[in-house]
Amino acid sequence: MAAEHPEQTDYTNITDQYRRSKLEPWRVHVEEHMMRTLAGDLGGKTVLDLACGEGFLTRRLKQWGADRVLGIDRSAAMIELAKSQQDDSSGGVDYRVAEVVGLELGERFDVIAAGWLLCYSRTSAELLAMARTIEQHLAPGGRFFSLTGAPEHSPAHFDATRPYGFTKSAASPELADGTPITWTFTLPNGETFELDNYYLSEGTHEKVFAEAGLSDFVWHRAQVSSAGLAEYGHEFWKAFLEDPPMVCLEVKRA
């Protein structure tokens, strides 16, 4: 989840906390599970991971069968952390410090993924700039899939996710495009840290991706892995699934 604007969250001071937050049950059994499902068969494919952070998803994409994976993030601290976690299974994984908006790699990829990127767009124009970067780097017939904050998540339920280690808060109870959203994470040892992003409606997302030339837009509602249901039980996940705080989306390039 790496910000695209310097006035937003500074990841330099929270890299380790952010890494540890990836071990929370919802991140393993909802976030990772959904991204794995959407990734599908990556055998022999090239994959670009935008806003890769400390490389959690980047490494998974390689483990899931991709031939080559390139992770991009604007935070040098996150990229350094990603590189430090390379091991013998990380062959074919590269990282680069760069902004997503205005990115020009001079090549196209079979698949583009983004673990938390779009929610940093403050306006439809900024989202369009991201969508155009995606279109520019997708090979014909390629797919883009992403995890992002659920536009339909009601502010009335922003505190209901506290049992999962985080809450959300909005600058205004009436959500409109551009409304700031703050995520506050609480780690098992009591440490807290915050991430800031923005609300954009479902309709804005769909319109912008169509304008960028990407089609077959699909929203994927949050789902829990069978392992997560078995380990924690259905009751544990009830509040999360009744009004999910996150959602996945998928589009294609003709």
Salt bridges, closest charged atoms under 4 A:
GLU7 OE2 - ARG122 NH1 2.44
ASP16 OD1 - ARG19 NH2 2.59
ASP16 OD2 - ARG20 NE 2.96
GLU31 OE2 - LYS22 NZ 2.66
GLU31 OE1 - ARG27 NE 2.96
GLU32 OE2 - ARG60 NE 2.93
GLU54 OE1 - ARG59 NH2 3.25
GLU99 OE2 - ARG74 NE 3.09
GLU107 OE1 - ARG68 NH1 3.02
GLU126 OE1 - HIS5 NE2 3.04
GLU126 OE2 - ARG122 NH2 2.62
GLU135 OE2 - ARG253 NE 2.99
ASP159 OD1 - ARG162 NH2 2.44
GLU191 OE2 - ARG20 NH1 2.94
GLU211 OE2 - ARG132 NH2 3.89
GLU231 OE1 - HIS29 NE2 3.66
ASP243 OD2 - HIS157 ND1 2.64
GLU250 OE2 - ARG143 NH1 2.98
GLU250 OE1 - HIS220 NE2 3.04
